[in-house]
Every structure is written in C-alpha cells, then in structure tokens.
Amino acid sequence: MGFKRIAIAGASSVGTQGGWSWGTGTAILHALVDLKRQDPSIWDTIVVVSRLESVQRSSTEFALLAPFGVEVRGADYQSVESLQKAIQGTEIVLSCIAGPAAIPTLASNLLRASVATGTVRRFLPSEYSFDLEAPRNAPLLGDYHKRKVEHRRDVEKSGLEWTYVVTGSYLRPPSYIATLTTPTPTRPVLIRLDLSTPPPSTLVSGITVPDVALYVARLVTDPDESWSRNKCVRFLADEWSQTGEVELVREVSGKPVEVDWVEEKNASYFALQAAKGLYWVPKSEWDSSRYPDVKPRRLRDVVEEEWKRVQSA
Ligand SMILES: NC(=O)c1ccc[n+]([C@@H]2O[C@H](COP(=O)([O-])OP(=O)(O)OC[C@H]3O[C@@H](n4cnc5c(N)ncnc54)[C@H](OP(=O)(O)O)[C@@H]3O)[C@@H](O)[C@H]2O)c1
C-alpha cells in the first residue's frame, strides 16, 4: 500500500542553485511533497529528524512545508531515546545523514531507535553510493565505504525490512563532474577534472540528486512494498568516462577545451574511488525502468545546464 508515515533524517540543507546544492534528504523531502501536491492521499505525515542546532537554522524553509504535513523534530543523535521520541509513530525511516562521524555510529543509534519504536517497518540506510558489495568492488573499498558495509550488517541484524539504494556518482558540478570556466576571447573553456590517472577512460555511472530523490519518493509510495523489500535497488541515469566528458564539453560549448588535470596526491577520496572503477554499475543491473515516467537527466543535460550557467555568470 505504500508507506504513509515517513521519517527522513538529515534533510535540513537549504537553498538551491538549479537543484545542485540540496543534499539527498532535502531533495527526497521535496520530491515527496511534490507527489503530495498531485495526490493528497499519497502519504499522511513526514517527520524530518534534525540535529537540535539545525532545526532553528532551517525553520523558515520547514514552515513552508508544514501545511503539507511535514513536521520537524529535533533530536540528539548520541541518544537513542531522543531519536526514538522523534520518529515514534512512523513506518519507514530514510537515513540521509552524511559524514565520517555519522556512519556507522550515529546511524546505528538511529537504527536502534527505529527498532525501539515498534512502528517502523523499513529502514533505508544512508547509502546513495556504488555497489558496495559487488565482488568486483569489495577489495577496493576505502574506509568511508567500509563503514557503510559495516552498517549494512547492523541493518540486516535489526529485524527491520531494509532497502539499499545504489546511485553511482552524483551527477552535479563541482564534483567528479568537471568544473567549467567561462571562456574569454583569449582563453578556451577550461575544465577541471579530478584525477588524470588511472586511465581517464574508466567508466563511471551516476545520476543527479533531484532524480535520485524522485526515484526514492516513488519507491517509498509504491503500492507494492514488496518490490523493494530486503533488496539493493539501483537507480542510475547515465554512464561516462572522463575522456567522453571532455568531448561532450567540446561539443556542447562549440569551443576549444583545455583540461586542468588534478594530480593524484591532490585528488579527492571520491575521485580516487571513482578512478578505480568503483562507481560503475553495469546497465543490465539498473532498476530505473521500474518507474518509466521518471525521465532522469543525463550527463549531456547537466553539461548543457552548467554551460549556460557559466556563460550567464
Ligand atoms: N554518490 C555520490 O556521489 C554521493 C555524493 C554525496 C553524498 N553521497 C551520500 O549521500 C548520503 C547523504 O549525503 P549528502 O551529501 O546528501 O548529505 P548532506 O547534505 O551533506 O548532509 C545530510 C545531513 O546529515 C546530517 N548530518 C551531518 N553531519 C551529521 C552528524 N555528524 N550527525 C548527524 N547528522 C549529521 C545533517 O542534517 P541535520 O543538520 O538536519 O541534522 C545534514 O543536513 C551520504 O551517505 C553520502 O555518503 C553520495
């Protein structure tokens, strides 16, 4: 029948620049509110769980969502009781908290609180990553992703239903996607790419945050809960290589392109993981066709939007 009482932890990032600056939880919250605009009976309440210091900061934005049935509850992530009080009565918990401090320790407190409610049936850990346990990836994981695997074991032992959402790399600049610089009469388009080695032909799969959010909102409200029960679902929109990305920027801008490669010692943790091929998810494994009316943006759309933005900046 679809979950009617939903908790989202970590949905307080505010502001948007064409959708890029929202975090995962905020984007899911807005996607769920949009579904409710179309169908008022699609869910009853959303509880946004937020650290106490964040509640005040985002109060204006949250007030706008109150008429839809969105309620913000502050909680102390060090306290299972405090978290339990915040999510009591909900049926599904979407953990979207981020960062090394949050996973797995604080995320596990949220999991324990979910079990303690007696009302929560399903837990979605804060994954939104590559296929953590694909045999091809397991030996290559860095510490952050090893902690996500550790958290999976806790989730599976909790007795709750679970769903893991695999997204590959987020398609948003600036990240693994090139940072574009406006050309001048004397300078071509400059793109900054994180990492020149290993081979820039390594494939990366990914999706934009607003599109992940649309898929997750559909999953949560899907009348067939069993489809995603105890399953790893893979919502992706495109695959590309850095070489292909350079070509695409050249094509979209119609300008000469100069690449400012970042050396390995200066590359981000995520770029290093992507360069090993970890963010690639074979197309045959994507679940995006479950919701064929969601038309996610592809790399070309993102490059075109970013190109327009740098030109008008
Ligand atoms: N695939 C990719 O390329 C990619 C890229 C980025 C992120 N991700 C993943 O997506 C998930 C969400 O990340 P995000 O970047 O979207 O999130 P984010 O916007 O950086 O943060 C999400 C929320 O986490 C909460 N939070 C932050 N630090 C916390 C802490 N120490 N304790 C408790 N809560 C804390 C905050 O909520 P409150 O202030 O309201 O409490 C914050 O709004 C993570 O699992 C991350 O690894 C994936």
The ligand as an SDF file (V2000), in Angstrom:
LIG
                    3D

 48 52  0  0  0  0  0  0  0  0999 V2000
   27.1390    9.0330   -4.7340 N   0  0  0  0  0  0  0  0  0  0  0  0
   27.6690   10.2190   -4.5380 C   0  0  0  0  0  0  0  0  0  0  0  0
   28.3680   10.7810   -5.3990 O   0  0  0  0  0  0  0  0  0  0  0  0
   27.4080   10.9290   -3.2550 C   0  0  0  0  0  0  0  0  0  0  0  0
   27.7650   12.2730   -3.1140 C   0  0  0  0  0  0  0  0  0  0  0  0
   27.4700   12.9220   -1.9060 C   0  0  0  0  0  0  0  0  0  0  0  0
   26.8720   12.2050   -0.8700 C   0  0  0  0  0  0  0  0  0  0  0  0
   26.5750   10.8830   -1.0360 N   0  0  0  0  0  0  0  0  0  0  0  0
   25.9660   10.1000    0.0730 C   0  0  0  0  0  0  0  0  0  0  0  0
   24.6450   10.5630    0.2620 O   0  0  0  0  0  0  0  0  0  0  0  0
   24.3190   10.4920    1.6520 C   0  0  0  0  0  0  0  0  0  0  0  0
   23.8290   11.8770    2.0970 C   0  0  0  0  0  0  0  0  0  0  0  0
   24.8820   12.8090    1.8380 O   0  0  0  0  0  0  0  0  0  0  0  0
   24.5890   14.3320    1.4110 P   0  0  0  0  0  0  0  0  0  0  0  0
   25.8860   14.8980    0.9200 O   0  0  0  0  0  0  0  0  0  0  0  0
   23.4050   14.3870    0.5610 O   0  0  0  0  0  0  0  0  0  0  0  0
   24.2440   14.9410    2.8260 O   0  0  0  0  0  0  0  0  0  0  0  0
   24.4850   16.4130    3.4090 P   0  0  0  0  0  0  0  0  0  0  0  0
   23.5740   17.3200    2.7210 O   0  0  0  0  0  0  0  0  0  0  0  0
   25.9350   16.7470    3.4890 O   0  0  0  0  0  0  0  0  0  0  0  0
   24.0950   16.1580    4.9200 O   0  0  0  0  0  0  0  0  0  0  0  0
   22.9250   15.4810    5.2270 C   0  0  0  0  0  0  0  0  0  0  0  0
   22.5200   15.7410    6.6300 C   0  0  0  0  0  0  0  0  0  0  0  0
   23.2400   14.9290    7.5320 O   0  0  0  0  0  0  0  0  0  0  0  0
   23.0580   15.4910    8.7940 C   0  0  0  0  0  0  0  0  0  0  0  0
   24.3700   15.4150    9.4270 N   0  0  0  0  0  0  0  0  0  0  0  0
   25.5310   15.9170    9.0480 C   0  0  0  0  0  0  0  0  0  0  0  0
   26.5100   15.6110    9.9280 N   0  0  0  0  0  0  0  0  0  0  0  0
   25.9250   14.9150   10.8730 C   0  0  0  0  0  0  0  0  0  0  0  0
   26.3890   14.3490   12.0580 C   0  0  0  0  0  0  0  0  0  0  0  0
   27.6720   14.4070   12.4340 N   0  0  0  0  0  0  0  0  0  0  0  0
   25.4830   13.7320   12.8130 N   0  0  0  0  0  0  0  0  0  0  0  0
   24.2020   13.6300   12.4350 C   0  0  0  0  0  0  0  0  0  0  0  0
   23.7350   14.1620   11.2990 N   0  0  0  0  0  0  0  0  0  0  0  0
   24.5820   14.7870   10.5550 C   0  0  0  0  0  0  0  0  0  0  0  0
   22.6120   16.9350    8.6360 C   0  0  0  0  0  0  0  0  0  0  0  0
   21.2530   17.0550    8.9760 O   0  0  0  0  0  0  0  0  0  0  0  0
   20.7830   17.9190   10.2310 P   0  0  0  0  0  0  0  0  0  0  0  0
   21.7210   19.0880   10.3280 O   0  0  0  0  0  0  0  0  0  0  0  0
   19.3860   18.2980    9.8630 O   0  0  0  0  0  0  0  0  0  0  0  0
   20.8440   17.0620   11.4220 O   0  0  0  0  0  0  0  0  0  0  0  0
   22.7550   17.1460    7.1370 C   0  0  0  0  0  0  0  0  0  0  0  0
   21.7840   18.0070    6.6090 O   0  0  0  0  0  0  0  0  0  0  0  0
   25.5820   10.0190    2.3740 C   0  0  0  0  0  0  0  0  0  0  0  0
   25.5020    8.6540    2.6260 O   0  0  0  0  0  0  0  0  0  0  0  0
   26.6910   10.3080    1.3860 C   0  0  0  0  0  0  0  0  0  0  0  0
   27.7900    9.4440    1.5250 O   0  0  0  0  0  0  0  0  0  0  0  0
   26.8050   10.2590   -2.2020 C   0  0  0  0  0  0  0  0  0  0  0  0
  1  2  1  0
  2  3  2  0
  2  4  1  0
  4  5  1  0
  4 48  2  0
  5  6  2  0
  6  7  1  0
  7  8  2  0
  8  9  1  0
  8 48  1  0
  9 10  1  0
  9 46  1  0
 10 11  1  0
 11 12  1  0
 11 44  1  0
 12 13  1  0
 13 14  1  0
 14 15  2  0
 14 16  1  0
 14 17  1  0
 17 18  1  0
 18 19  2  0
 18 20  1  0
 18 21  1  0
 21 22  1  0
 22 23  1  0
 23 24  1  0
 23 42  1  0
 24 25  1  0
 25 26  1  0
 25 36  1  0
 26 27  1  0
 26 35  1  0
 27 28  2  0
 28 29  1  0
 29 30  1  0
 29 35  2  0
 30 31  1  0
 30 32  2  0
 32 33  1  0
 33 34  2  0
 34 35  1  0
 36 37  1  0
 36 42  1  0
 37 38  1  0
 38 39  2  0
 38 40  1  0
 38 41  1  0
 42 43  1  0
 44 45  1  0
 44 46  1  0
 46 47  1  0
M  CHG  2   8   1  16  -1
M  END
$$$$
